[in-house]
Amino acid sequence: MATGALEWLTRYAAELGTDPPSDPEIETLLALAGEAAHASERMAAPIACWLTARAGVAPQRALELARQLAQTPP
């Protein structure tokens, strides 16, 4: 990830009163966003990440759920 993005995320996390994501968490969140976007529409990516945080679900578990959902027909 670009240095500028990491710096911004670190500052944003501080403003929120939390720690910034680790490198593995960033990779997982990007994979989750990609899964959501490719399984439905681009707008699903940020909303899926928001839902994950709101639900208090670990990013890795959320990615697993998103992959399962993408393989299940509606």
C-alpha positions in Angstrom: 0.0 0.0 0.0 1.2 3.5 -0.7 2.9 5.4 2.0 0.5 8.2 1.8 -2.4 5.9 2.4 -0.7 4.3 5.4 0.0 7.7 6.9 -3.6 8.8 6.4 -5.0 5.6 7.9 -2.7 6.0 10.9 -3.9 9.5 11.5 -7.5 8.6 10.9 -7.3 5.7 13.3 -5.8 8.1 15.9 -8.7 10.4 15.4 -11.1 7.5 15.9 -9.3 6.5 19.0 -8.2 3.1 17.7 -5.1 1.4 16.3 -4.5 1.4 12.6 -4.8 -2.0 10.8 -1.8 -4.2 10.6 -0.4 -5.2 7.2 -2.2 -8.6 7.2 -5.5 -6.9 8.2 -5.1 -4.4 5.4 -4.5 -7.3 2.9 -7.6 -9.1 4.3 -9.8 -6.0 4.1 -8.7 -5.3 0.5 -9.5 -8.9 -0.4 -12.9 -8.5 1.3 -13.6 -5.3 -0.6 -12.6 -7.0 -3.8 -14.8 -10.0 -3.2 -17.8 -7.8 -2.4 -17.2 -5.6 -5.5 -16.8 -8.6 -7.9 -19.7 -10.6 -6.4 -22.1 -7.7 -6.8 -21.3 -4.1 -7.6 -18.4 -1.8 -6.8 -20.4 0.1 -4.1 -20.6 -3.1 -2.1 -16.9 -2.9 -1.2 -16.9 -0.1 1.3 -20.3 -1.0 2.6 -19.2 -4.6 3.3 -16.2 -3.3 5.2 -18.4 -1.0 7.2 -20.9 -3.8 7.9 -18.0 -6.0 9.1 -16.9 -3.3 11.6 -20.4 -2.6 12.7 -21.0 -6.3 13.4 -17.7 -6.6 15.2 -16.6 -9.5 13.0 -13.0 -10.1 12.4 -11.8 -9.3 8.9 -10.7 -12.8 8.1 -14.0 -14.3 9.2 -15.8 -11.6 7.1 -13.8 -12.5 4.1 -14.7 -16.2 4.5 -18.3 -15.3 4.8 -18.1 -13.1 1.7 -16.5 -15.9 -0.3 -19.2 -18.3 0.8 -21.9 -15.9 -0.2 -20.3 -15.3 -3.6 -20.5 -19.0 -4.3 -24.1 -19.4 -3.2 -26.7 -18.5 -5.8 -29.4 -15.9 -4.6 
